[in-house]
Amino acid sequence: MFSHISLILAEERAKDMRCAATRARRRREARQAQRAAHSPLGWFARHARDISDAPAPESYEDFLCQTAQSAMREPTAAGRSQGQAVH
């Protein structure tokens, strides 16, 4: 009778230890995911696809044109000082 009770208690203890290990693993994974979400590298990894979808210029002249166009869209420092909104 004593050996039967010991086996049942040992099985329950093993089950409790597996549950505790699972909880600890999930807690650790959640912390790692939270850290990755708030780190700059995590941000880059999430948005790298957005950046890579942008078409690359075919030539240096195209690059210069794109750069000039984006610079023209940006408000100047003088415009900002007069109350122009920054987008």
PyMOL commands that set and color helices and strands:
alter all, ss='L'
color gray80, all
select helices_A, chain A and resi 2-38+40-52+60-73+77-81
alter helices_A, ss='H'
color red, helices_A
deselect
rebuild
show_as cartoon
